[in-house]
Amino acid sequence: MKTNLASLLLSSTLAASLLLSSQVASAEVDLGENNWSWGKDDVLGAGNLMTANSIKAALAAVESGEIIELSHDVAVGAPYINPIQTPYVITLARTSKNMENFLRDNAGATNKVGFYLERIEMTTHVSTHIDALGHVTIAAELYNGLDREDAASDIGLNHNGIDKSPPFIASGILIDVAAYKGVENLEAGYAITAADLQGALKKQGTKIPKGAIVFVHTGWGKNFTAKPQHYAHTGPGIGIEASKWLASKQVVAIGADNMALEVTPGEDPKVVFPVHQHLLVKQGIYIIENVKSDELAAKKLYESTVIMLPTKFKGATGTPLRIIALH
């Protein structure tokens, strides 16, 4: 009961915080300069850093061909931020038996054919997923200077939806901050600093190449299934300083084994999701959440080749994502 009450209170606090205008956020935190360097019509953002040569180099780096799954199942019970998000629901809309009868009676089928069809209700930000560049605003502004009055309609984003994101094939870098700190998992509310990232990379003997996809391992992912609502409403994550440092490395995307990539609650309770504003709006860098990074961390596979193919939901602000790392 105490856990449920705490989750409810935290949910209410988060919901109230989200009602603050992004103007307040931008006034209270330095989000840095815009990195809109690919032209006024660009919709790829940091996806432009992936080139034919970088993709060939990433694939050539594969040694054993071992595949490591970096995605959780999309399933009933997946964490969600209440009341901002809705839970994932799946039901069988058609079953083998009723379809066998239907096809026999209405189509004259004599071969006892039946099949199953499901109906799914979800936010696209469920389980392991990627945020579209149009997911977040700073006041009325989206990535590349788009105005929200023109950027969206009742049926989704007109620009910068997930359908505009590229397929991703790039060098993958794991930064195991939990191991660097000597713990199984970082504590809820711990804001990862640039020094933490630099220290972990030095300990691992790893560098971040231009155009990489970076995964930050906090250990918090152990709660994804075990304590889904606790997992969703709090957790360790990167702070704004760490976000800026990673952006300076010219990465394509940044993910973590937590609900929001950034620390929750934030470093300043009056500034909500500033890392999202910095990366998506200011930098055009994609955000990946709920990454299943435990196997990479356990095997100390700090460098890999990462492949992720966002489903092209037209106008959507994100999509569940299957990610694989090739060793």
Residue pairs with C-beta under 8 A, 6 or more apart in sequence:
3 230
7 82
7 229
7 230
7 233
10 233
10 234
10 265
11 81
11 82
11 83
11 233
13 265
14 81
14 84
14 233
14 264
14 265
15 83
15 84
17 265
17 269
17 270
17 272
18 84
18 272
18 273
20 270
20 272
21 139
22 137
22 138
22 139
22 277
23 139
24 270
24 271
25 138
25 270
25 271
25 272
25 273
25 274
25 277
26 138
26 139
26 277
28 268
28 270
28 271
29 240
29 268
29 271
29 274
30 240
31 138
31 240
31 274
31 277
31 278
31 281
31 282
32 244
32 247
32 278
32 282
32 283
33 282
34 145
34 282
35 247
35 282
35 283
35 284
36 42
36 143
36 144
36 145
36 284
38 44
38 45
38 48
38 284
40 144
40 145
42 48
42 144
42 284
43 133
43 144
43 159
43 160
43 164
44 164
44 165
44 166
44 284
45 133
45 143
45 144
45 283
45 284
45 285
45 286
46 250
46 251
46 252
46 253
46 283
46 284
46 285
46 286
47 165
47 166
47 168
47 252
47 284
47 286
49 210
49 211
49 250
49 251
49 252
50 166
50 168
50 169
50 170
50 211
50 252
51 211
54 170
54 171
54 211
55 169
55 170
57 171
58 169
58 170
58 171
58 305
58 306
59 169
59 305
61 171
61 303
61 305
62 305
62 326
62 327
63 327
64 327
65 326
65 327
66 326
66 327
67 324
67 325
67 326
67 327
68 295
68 296
68 299
68 301
68 304
68 324
68 325
68 326
68 327
69 292
69 295
69 322
69 323
69 324
70 128
70 215
70 291
70 292
70 293
70 295
70 296
70 306
70 323
70 324
70 325
71 127
71 128
71 291
71 292
71 320
71 321
71 322
71 323
72 78
72 127
72 128
72 224
72 225
72 290
72 292
73 127
74 88
74 122
74 126
74 127
74 128
74 320
75 88
75 127
76 87
76 88
76 89
76 90
77 88
77 225
77 228
78 87
78 88
78 126
78 127
78 228
79 224
79 228
79 229
79 231
79 232
79 259
79 290
80 86
80 87
80 88
80 123
80 126
80 232
81 232
81 233
81 259
82 229
82 232
82 233
85 123
85 125
85 126
86 121
86 122
86 123
88 120
88 121
88 122
88 123
88 126
88 127
89 120
89 121
89 122
90 118
90 119
90 120
90 121
91 118
91 119
92 116
92 117
92 118
92 119
93 117
93 118
93 119
94 115
94 116
94 117
95 114
95 116
96 114
96 115
96 116
97 114
98 114
99 113
99 114
99 115
99 116
99 117
100 109
100 112
100 113
100 114
103 109
103 113
103 114
104 110
104 112
122 320
124 162
124 313
124 316
124 317
124 318
124 319
124 320
125 131
125 289
125 317
125 318
126 320
127 290
127 320
128 288
128 289
128 290
128 291
128 292
128 320
128 321
128 322
128 323
129 288
129 289
129 290
129 318
129 319
129 320
129 321
130 162
130 165
130 253
130 286
130 287
130 288
130 289
130 308
130 310
130 318
130 319
130 321
131 276
131 280
131 286
131 287
131 288
131 289
131 317
131 318
132 157
132 160
132 161
132 162
132 164
132 165
132 316
132 317
132 318
132 319
133 142
133 143
133 144
133 160
133 164
133 165
133 280
133 281
133 284
133 286
134 142
134 143
134 146
134 151
134 152
134 157
134 159
134 160
134 161
134 317
135 276
135 280
135 287
135 317
135 318
136 142
136 273
136 276
136 277
136 280
136 281
137 148
137 277
137 281
138 277
138 281
138 282
140 147
140 148
140 149
141 147
141 148
141 281
142 148
142 151
142 159
142 160
142 281
143 160
143 280
143 281
143 284
144 160
144 284
146 159
146 160
150 158
150 159
151 157
151 158
151 159
151 160
152 158
152 315
153 315
155 315
156 313
156 314
156 315
156 316
156 317
157 315
157 316
157 317
158 315
161 313
161 314
161 315
161 316
161 317
162 310
162 311
162 312
162 313
162 316
162 317
162 318
162 319
163 312
163 313
163 314
163 315
163 316
165 286
165 310
167 308
167 309
167 310
168 213
168 252
168 253
168 286
168 306
168 307
168 308
168 309
168 310
169 305
169 306
169 307
170 211
170 212
170 213
170 252
170 253
170 305
170 306
171 209
171 211
171 212
171 213
171 303
171 304
171 305
171 306
172 212
172 213
172 214
172 215
172 303
172 304
172 305
172 306
172 325
173 206
173 208
173 209
173 212
173 213
173 214
173 215
173 302
173 303
174 206
174 215
174 217
174 293
174 296
174 297
174 301
174 302
174 303
174 304
175 197
175 200
175 201
175 204
175 206
175 214
175 215
175 216
175 217
175 302
176 200
176 204
176 217
176 297
176 300
176 302
177 186
177 192
177 196
177 197
177 200
177 216
177 217
177 218
178 184
178 185
178 186
178 217
178 218
178 219
178 297
179 200
179 203
179 217
179 297
180 196
180 199
180 200
180 203
181 196
183 219
184 219
184 222
185 218
185 219
185 220
185 222
185 236
186 192
186 218
186 219
186 220
186 236
187 236
188 220
188 234
188 235
188 236
188 264
189 234
189 235
189 236
189 263
189 264
189 265
190 218
190 236
190 237
190 263
191 236
191 237
191 238
191 239
191 242
191 263
191 267
192 216
192 218
192 236
192 237
192 238
192 239
192 242
192 263
193 239
193 241
193 242
194 241
194 242
194 244
194 245
196 242
197 216
197 238
197 242
197 245
197 246
198 245
201 207
201 208
204 300
204 302
205 302
206 302
206 303
208 214
208 246
208 249
208 251
210 249
210 250
210 251
211 250
211 251
211 252
212 249
212 251
212 252
213 251
213 252
213 253
213 254
213 255
213 288
213 306
213 308
214 246
214 249
214 251
214 253
214 254
214 255
215 254
215 255
215 256
215 257
215 288
215 291
215 293
215 296
216 237
216 238
216 254
216 255
216 256
216 257
216 261
217 256
217 257
217 293
217 294
217 296
217 297
218 235
218 236
218 237
218 256
218 257
218 258
219 257
219 294
219 297
220 231
220 235
220 236
220 257
220 258
221 257
221 258
221 290
221 291
221 292
221 293
221 294
222 294
223 230
223 231
223 235
224 231
224 257
224 290
224 292
231 258
231 259
232 259
233 259
233 264
234 264
234 265
235 258
235 259
235 260
235 263
235 264
236 258
236 263
237 256
237 258
237 260
237 261
237 262
237 263
237 264
237 275
238 246
238 254
238 256
238 261
238 262
238 263
238 275
239 262
239 263
239 267
239 275
240 262
240 267
240 274
240 275
240 278
243 254
243 262
243 274
243 275
243 278
243 279
244 278
246 254
246 285
247 278
247 279
247 283
247 285
251 285
252 285
252 286
253 285
253 286
253 287
253 288
254 261
254 279
254 285
254 286
254 287
254 288
255 261
255 287
255 288
255 289
255 291
255 293
256 288
256 289
256 291
256 293
257 290
257 291
257 292
257 293
257 294
258 264
258 289
258 290
259 289
259 290
260 273
260 276
260 289
261 275
261 276
261 287
261 288
261 289
262 273
262 274
262 275
262 276
266 272
266 273
266 274
275 287
276 287
279 285
279 286
279 287
280 286
280 287
288 308
288 321
288 323
291 323
296 302
296 304
296 325
301 325
301 327
304 325
304 326
304 327
305 325
305 326
306 323
306 324
306 325
306 326
307 323
307 324
307 326
308 321
308 322
308 323
308 324
309 321
309 322
310 319
310 321
311 319
311 320
311 321
313 319
